Amino acid sequence: MQKILIPVTNHAVLGTTDQANGTYSPELTHALDVFLAAGFDYEIASINGGKAPLYGTDIENDSINDSILSNETFQSRINNTIVVSQINIGDYSAVYYPGGFGLLSDLAENEDFAKLSAQHYEAGGVISAVCHGPAGLLPITLSNGEKLLANKSVTGFTREEEIDFGTINDIPFLLEESLTRTAARFSKVQPWGVFVIEDDRVITGQNPSSAHAVGEAVVKLLTK
């Protein structure tokens, strides 16, 4: 059975504010729904291990989010995430970084996950992310000294979407700008539209609406 590694943030607030944050639940649950339907297994990990903060758990009329959140296995895994030092990256077929603002404050500069993801990619694995999740790809450096994204086309949460969401003044950094500076090319569509880019086993989605499509792209790549 193929298994997906899902790194999540330990950072429970938006930047340095007191606004509750963490991983944005639908970006985790909607991709996970696709993985599970394909027969894949998954494990959730974080820098420090233990219970990982989620927000967006009370969204109305989201049956997929509700269903995954009420699953006992999911609850056990999100409340007992694997500490990064205990991960055997060879066990996984893909890495999926869900978004949420929290990871801008930890995974965006964490070398431990970055090294594991670099090993995974160089061994033929798939790296995927959605919304703010691509921030977790920024520190990934390959064995030749180049950044993973140096020759990749990517997308991620945009400046316009930050403005629409009211977070432009509270985020630690603007993801679109960081991706534009790091990646070979940053592309986007109109705010909140579904948009996914696949570039040589690196799959990125622009916003929460793109989580399902990122999950589908990962499954397609792993089953072809």
N, C-alpha and C positions, 0 to 999 in steps of 0.2 A: 504493500500500500504506500502510495506517495504521501509525503508529509510536508506541510507548509510551516515555516517558522515565522511567527508574527512578533516582531519587536514592538513594544509599547512604552510609553513614557511613564516615569515615576513623578513627573512634575504636575502638581495638582491645581495650579492656578495659571491664569493668563499673564505671562511675563512676570512682572514684579507687583502686579495688582493683587487684590484679595478676591478676584472673581474666580469662582470654582471652574475648573477646567480639567485637562488630562487628554485622553484619547476621545475623539468624537465617535460615539457609539455606532451610528449608522454606517460609517466608513469601515468599521470592523465587521459589523453583522451582515451587511449586504454582500461583501466579498466572501465572507465565511459561508454564507448560504449557498453561494455558487460552488465553493470548494467541497462542501459536504455533499451537495447533490451529485458531484462528479465522483464521489467515493474517496475523496482525500481525507487524511487526518491532519491535525494541526497541533501546534504547541505555542503557548504565549510566553514571551520572555521579556525581561526588563533589565536595566542596569543593576538595580539593587535587589530585584526579586520581590516576592510578596504581593500584597494587594495593589493593583494598578487602578488609578483614578479614571473614571469614565464620566462624560457628560453627554447630553442628548439622549438620555435613557427614557425620557418622558414625552417623546415626540408623538403627537396624535396621528392616528390613521397610518401607522407604519407597522403592518402585521409581521413583516420579516424581522424588524428590530425587536419587536415584542417577543416573537417566538424564540429567537436565539438567546435573548437576555433571560428568558425563563427556563432555559435548558440547564439542567443540573451540572452536566459536564462543563459547559461554558463557564458557569458561575464558579466552579471549583478552579478552573484554569486561570480566570481573570483575577481571582482572589489569592491565588498562589502561583504567581508567575515565576518562571525559572530564572535564576540569576544568571547573568551573561557568562560568568566564569564556568558554569556547569554545562554549557552547550557544546555538543559534538556536531559541528556544522555539516559533517558528512552524512548525517541522518536525514537531511532535508533535500527536497527537489526544488524548492523555491523559497524566497524570502519576501514577505509582504509587509510593508510599512503603512499602516493606516494613519490618517491625519488626526487633526486636533491641534490646538495651539501649544499644548504642553511640550511636545517634542522639540519645539524651537529652543527650549531652555535646557535640554539634555542630549537627546539623540543627535541633534544637529552638529554636535562637536565631540561625540563620544568615540574614542579610538577603539574600544573593545569590540563593539558591534561592527564598526567600520572594517576592522581587520578580518572578522569572520565573514562579512559580506564580500570582501575582496577575494578571500579564499574560495568562497562558494561560486562566485562569478567565474573565476579563472579555472575552476574545475568543471565548468559547463553549466552551472546553475542559473536560475532565473531570479532577477532582482526586480521587485515591483513596489509601487507606492502610489498613494492617491492624496490629492489636496495639499495639506502641509507635510504629508509623508515624505515627499522627495527631499525635504530638509535632511532626512536621515541618510541620504545618498551623498550629501556634500562632502563629508570627511573621508569617503571611501577612496583609498589610494591603492593602485595595483602594484605588483611586484617590480614593474619597470619604472616606478616612481611617478607615473602619470595618474591624475585623478580619473576615476571611473567615467565621470561625465565629460571629460575633456573632448571626446569625439562623439558624443551622443546628443541626439535631439530629445528634448524633454518638455513636459508641461507641469503645471502645478497651480496652486491657488494664486490668483492674480491681484494686482494692485486694485483694480476696479472692484473685485469681490471683497477685498479687505475694507474698502470704503463703504460698500453696500452693507456689509456686516457690522460696521461701526467699530472695527478693531484697529484701524490704521494707526492710531496714536498709542496703542498699548502693546503692540507686538514687539518682541525683542529685536527683530529685523524683518525687512520686507523680503519674503521668499522669492518673489519674481525677480527682484534685482540680484539676489545671490545666485539663483539658477542661471540668469543671463550672463553673469560674470564667470561662472564655473563651467557651464555646459557649452557644447559647440553651438547649440541653437535652442532658444526657448520659443515655443509657439503657444497660442491660446485662441479661444473662440469667445463669442459674446458671454458675459457673465452668466454663470449657472447652467450653461449648456453642457451636455455630455461630450467629453473630448478625451481621447486616449491616444498616446503615441507609443509605438513599439519600435525599438531600435536595438537590434542584436542582443536579445535577452534582457533588455532593460525596458520595463513597461511602466509608464506613468499616466496618471489621470488628473484632470484639472481641479475637480471640486467634488463635494459629496455626491452629487448626481452621477458621477463617473465611477463610483466604487464597484457597482455591479459589472460594468463593462470591463474594468480592470481585472476583476475576478475571472470573467469569461476569457479574456486574452491570456491570462496565466494558464487556465485549464487547456485552452486550445494549443498553446505552445508545448505543454507537458504531455499531451495525448496524441500529438501528430506523429 
